[in-house]
Amino acid sequence: MKAISINQFGGPEVCEIQETAIPAPAAGEVLVRVAYSGINFIDVYMRNGTYARSHTYKTPLPMVIGMEASGTVEAIGDGVSDIKVDQRVAFCLSRGSYAEYVAVPAWKLVPLPGDISLEIGAAAMLQGCTAHYLSHSAFPLQRGQSCLVHAGAGGVGQLLIQFAKHLGATVFTTVSTPEKADIASSRGADHCILYRDTNFREEIMKLTSGKGVDVVYDSVGKTTIADSIRCVRRRGLCVLFGASSGVVDAIEPLALAEAGSVFFTRPHLADYMVTADEIRGRAGDLFRLVKEKRLSMTIDTVFPLADAASAHRHIEGGKTRGKLLLQVQ
Ligand code: NDP
């Protein structure tokens, strides 16, 4: 089969298409014939070595990257009873999805409802389940509360804004350009802050009469975290969940105290997708809202598998206005 294999950490050019053996599903696994593989920022961290020391996400070289896909079931390993050959499925958090076939633990698979396309199946899982756990579990938003979502026109950002609005929250968001502000507004954001023109912390304080927001969801990291903490209301929560601008390697405990005894967490999706019930529950909510047209997703660009490097340049360049997919077969 063809796969994008990484032989050394580095820039997008290390994404090389190679011939490799089709994996055999072990006991408890299912072999999926991949239709679309989703591109996520985590793939960049795996490719460039950011996660080389991560205990949660292993990155042994050489490796096939890619953390989510949709496709059809090709073969089933011993002990799997609830998944059938030819069934349409999607999954996330199982590495190796930039490939024509991938063996996935059966408990991580989500059967796709008939009205959900393979494109949406691949596009929705990782970013959608992330937006779901952030808004429903890491900080369960309630009607009347407020949040700040950074990168509101990005993949996770657009979905997080929509979940937050469904839950009844007021949503503030930061974006780099007026075009991206239009995208975030179309997803329901109440206030879009153009962070290149305006200091986002001063703007949040002005808009909340000096109180701050109940929760900040920060995926940008290095360039935003200090001010993010200072946007949170007294005893609110700062959720740092990404590093699009670079890794945050230290937080001063006193900075949390001085911001108003703010709580701080740095979650991984994997810790909020621990059982089959949890995965299927989040994905079920997601697909139901898509079906009811209460959650919209935009496919930004579909790249051929062989052009994974261009997809990485696109996401790293901050060009995303929705989901990037690789068409595999
Ligand atoms: P996005 O589509 O959101 O792309 C990243 C966006 O970040 C850009 O479009 C850009 O928006 C903004 N950005 C700000 N500074 C930079 C910079 N220096 N370089 C590049 N982009 C920048 O990506 P995803 O939706 O795929 O992922 C969003 C984040 O969520 C990532 O950091 C990812 O790692 C994280 N994540 C974390 C998970 C977790 O459980 N912890 C799970 C899934 C994703 P703008 O132009 O408006 O600034």
Boltz pocket constraint, residues with backbone or C-beta under 6 A from the ligand:
constraints:
  - pocket:
      binder: B
      contacts: [[A, 39], [A, 40], [A, 41], [A, 42], [A, 126], [A, 127], [A, 130], [A, 151], [A, 152], [A, 153], [A, 154], [A, 155], [A, 156], [A, 157], [A, 174], [A, 175], [A, 176], [A, 177], [A, 180], [A, 219], [A, 220], [A, 240], [A, 241], [A, 242], [A, 243], [A, 244], [A, 245], [A, 246], [A, 267], [A, 268], [A, 269], [A, 270], [A, 315], [A, 316], [A, 317], [A, 318], [A, 319], [A, 320], [A, 321], [A, 322]]
      max_distance: 6.0
